[in-house]
């Protein structure tokens, strides 16, 4: 059984769009919030900062923690190969530190990552976004501090 993993992720919204990583698997394209695993001895805010450099190639200003989500693999659509996964995800409100607009991968993208993309918030329901529940919250402009639990 794998240990529980902490992950810190960025919610970057600008001009009615959200910045996401674009990924590809056997089912096609899917989108994720930039971020990833916390290293031992690293604060969560430092994790999201580092992961954004690695995935979107940009420095971010990390603000408030706005969501906590648990991903327990055996409860979701990928249980067949991900049943022993248990991840606690911390979502921070972030903004880009510069006026540059990321359009290519950062220095160390995830293995399935093919790019980064600004997606219109009103169109989040049209893409395969994980976690889906967070996309719905953002579409409805319900950004507030909230514990999401084990949702997809």
Secondary structure, 3 states (H helix, E strand, C coil): CCCCEEEEEEEEEECCEEEEEEEEECCEEEEECCEEECCCCCCHHHHHHHHHHHHHCCCEEEEEEEEEEEEEHHHCCCHHHHCCCEEEEEEEEEEECCCCCCCCCCCCCCCCEEEEEEEEHHHHHHCCEECHHHHHHHHCCCCCCEEEEECC
